[in-house]
Structure formats: C-alpha cells, structure tokens
Amino acid sequence: MSLIKEALKQVLKKPATLNYPIEKVPVPEGFRGRPIWDMRKCIGCGLCSRVCPSGAIEMIGKGPQAEIKHYVDRCMFCAQCAESCPRNAITMSQEYELADFDRSKMVYEYKHV
C-alpha cells in the first residue's frame, strides 16, 4: 500500500528535470565556454598557440597579418590562452552547445580585417 501512496505523491509533484531543448538554465558566472578572439586587439604574437596544452590553436603567420584557427574538437576549455594573452584579445564565451557531426564545422578561423 505504501508503494501506491508514494507513487501518488510523486505524480502530483513538479518534475525535477528541465525540458532541455526548450528550457535552458543560464550558465554560472566564470563559465569557460568557447574562446573568442578580438582580432582588433590581437598582435599575432602566437603565445596562445604555444601555451595551449591540447594543441587546439593554430597560428598561420606572425604579426598583425596572422590568422588563427581554433579547433573546438581538440579544446579543453581551460582558458590558458585567455590568461596568457598580453592584449586581452581572447575572452571565454558562454557558448556550450558545440557538438556537431561534421568536424569541419568545429573549426573557427579568425583573420585581421
């Protein structure tokens, strides 16, 4: 009899989980999402690619004409690149839905304009 009583109590309660694709919880402060480069501030020093422990950042060229490729499928989101940038050109976004079936869509390219 106690099983039926417990089942009826649970039916009347609000669900503990969210209806995820429709309802989203805001990310907490300090969340480390995908790194984003501000190429107006970037001087092309290459420090971000040298300190990246997973090799997720590729620097093509040097100086102000350098191009950056960020491979999200390799990134650990450790924020080491953002911490080491001397010009604060890298910020960690709040973006976390980065999964994809095609790896070519997981490469972000940044170029000076």
FENWOWO-V716160 format. One record per pair of residues at least 12 apart in sequence whose C-alpha atoms are under 10 Angstrom apart, sorted by sequence separation. I is the first residue (numbers start at 1). GAP is how many residues later the second one is. D is the distance in whole Angstrom. If there is no record, write none. Layout:
I|GAP|D  I|GAP|D
This chain:
46|12|9  47|12|9  57|12|6  58|12|6  79|12|8  46|13|6  56|13|8  57|13|5  58|13|8  79|13|7  45|14|9  46|14|9  56|14|6  57|14|6  78|14|10  44|15|8  46|15|9  55|15|9  56|15|5  57|15|9  77|15|8  44|16|9  45|16|10  46|16|7  55|16|8  56|16|7  44|17|8  45|17|7  46|17|8  54|17|10  56|17|8  57|17|9  44|18|5  45|18|6  56|18|5  57|18|8  43|19|8  44|19|4  45|19|8  49|19|9  55|19|7  56|19|5  43|20|6  44|20|5  46|20|9  48|20|10  49|20|10  54|20|6  55|20|8  56|20|8  42|21|9  43|21|5  44|21|7  45|21|9  46|21|10  49|21|9  53|21|10  54|21|6  55|21|10  56|21|10  42|22|7  43|22|8  44|22|5  46|22|9  53|22|9  54|22|7  41|23|10  42|23|10  43|23|8  44|23|8  52|23|8  53|23|8  54|23|10  40|24|9  42|24|9  44|24|9  52|24|9  54|24|10  57|24|9  39|25|9  52|25|10  53|25|9  73|25|9  39|26|10  52|26|9  72|26|8  73|26|8  39|27|9  52|27|9  53|27|8  72|27|9  73|27|9  39|28|9  52|28|7  53|28|9  39|29|9  51|29|7  52|29|6  51|30|7  52|30|10  73|30|7  37|31|9  48|31|10  49|31|10  50|31|9  72|31|9  73|31|10  48|32|8  49|32|7  51|32|10  52|32|10  71|32|9  72|32|10  73|32|10  74|32|9  37|33|10  48|33|5  51|33|8  71|33|9  72|33|9  73|33|6  74|33|10  36|34|9  47|34|8  48|34|7  50|34|10  51|34|10  71|34|9  72|34|5  73|34|8  35|35|8  46|35|10  47|35|10  48|35|9  71|35|6  72|35|6  34|36|9  48|36|7  70|36|8  71|36|5  72|36|8  35|37|9  47|37|7  48|37|6  70|37|6  71|37|7  34|38|8  47|38|7  48|38|9  69|38|7  70|38|5  71|38|9  46|39|9  47|39|8  69|39|6  70|39|6  35|40|9  45|40|9  68|40|8  69|40|5  70|40|8  34|41|8  45|41|9  68|41|6  69|41|6  34|42|9  35|42|8  43|42|10  45|42|10  48|42|9  67|42|7  68|42|5  69|42|9  33|43|10  34|43|7  35|43|10  42|43|9  43|43|9  67|43|6  68|43|7  32|44|10  33|44|6  34|44|10  35|44|7  42|44|9  43|44|8  66|44|9  67|44|5  68|44|9  32|45|6  33|45|9  34|45|9  37|45|9  41|45|10  42|45|7  66|45|7  67|45|7  31|46|10  32|46|7  33|46|9  35|46|8  36|46|9  41|46|6  42|46|8  43|46|9  65|46|8  66|46|7  32|47|7  35|47|8  41|47|7  42|47|5  64|47|9  65|47|6  41|48|5  42|48|8  64|48|7  65|48|9  38|49|10  40|49|8  41|49|9  38|50|9  39|50|7  57|50|10  37|51|9  38|51|5  39|51|9  56|51|9  57|51|10  58|51|10  59|51|10  60|51|10  37|52|6  38|52|6  57|52|10  36|53|8  37|53|5  38|53|8  35|54|10  36|54|6  37|54|7  35|55|6  36|55|5  37|55|9  35|56|6  36|56|6  34|57|8  35|57|4  36|57|7  33|58|9  34|58|6  35|58|6  32|59|9  33|59|5  34|59|5  35|59|9  32|60|5  33|60|5  34|60|7  35|60|9  31|61|8  32|61|7  33|61|5  34|61|6  30|62|9  31|62|8  32|62|7  33|62|5  34|62|7  30|63|10  31|63|6  32|63|8  33|63|6  34|63|9  30|64|9  31|64|9  32|64|9  33|64|9  34|64|8  29|65|9  31|65|9  33|65|9  28|66|9  27|67|7  26|68|9  27|68|9  44|68|10  27|69|9  42|69|10  43|69|10  42|70|9  37|71|10  39|71|7  40|71|10  41|71|10  36|72|9  37|72|9  38|72|8  39|72|7  40|72|7  35|73|10  37|73|7  38|73|10  39|73|6  40|73|8  36|74|9  37|74|9  38|74|9  39|74|8
